[in-house]
Amino acid sequence: MSALGVPLDAAAVRKDFPVLDRVIHGRRVVYLDSAASSQKPRAVIEALSRFYETSFAPIHRSAYELATEAT
């Protein structure tokens, strides 16, 4: 049950995390270790990829357009 009282669709959530598509030793991955790191949903991976492909630059250090976008 979600915080809003709506049933959680675990299959839909699983689809958002590409790493959970993996099969290791014949079993689908279940990731419970989030103390030090967490898995990223597809939307975050895609946003980071777009950023690295189009706007990556040092932040707060330059006056050129790419640095402004990155900041």
N, C-alpha and C positions, 0 to 999 in steps of 0.2 A: 504494500500500500504506500503510495506517495504521501508527501506532507500535505497535499491538498485532498487526500482521501480518495484519490483515483487509483485504481489498480496499476501497478508498475508493469509495463510490457518489457520484460527482460530480453526478449528476442530483438526488439527494436533498439534497445540500448546497446546490445552486443554488436549490432550492425554498424554502430557509430565508431567502434574501436577496431581498426584493422588487425591489430595484434591478436585479437580474440578469434580471428579466422584460422589461426595456426593450429596445426595438429602436431603434438610432440609425443613420441612413444605411443602412437595410436589413440591419443586422447586430445580432445579440444582443450585449448588453454583456458584456465580460470585464473585470473590475476587478483590476488587478495593483498599483496604487499604494497601498501601505499605510504608507509612510514617515511621512506627516504625519497621516493619518486612515484609519479603516477603516470599511467598511460594516457596518451593524448587522443581525443576524439578526432575523427576524420576532418571536421571543420577547422580545427586548430592546425592540423598538419597542412591542410591546403592553404590556410591563411599564411602560415610561416613560409611555405614554399613560394607563394606569390611575392611575399616581402623579400625573400632572398633573391628571387629572380628579377625583381623590378626596382626595389628601393633600398637595398642594403647599403649603408654608409655609416661612418662614425656619428653618433648622436651628440648633441650639445657641443660640437667642436668646430663646426664649419658653417659658412654662410651660403654654400651652394645648395641647389635645389634638392639633390638626393639626401643630403644631410638634414635638411628641413623636413622632408617627408619622413625620414627614419625617426626623427625626434618626435 
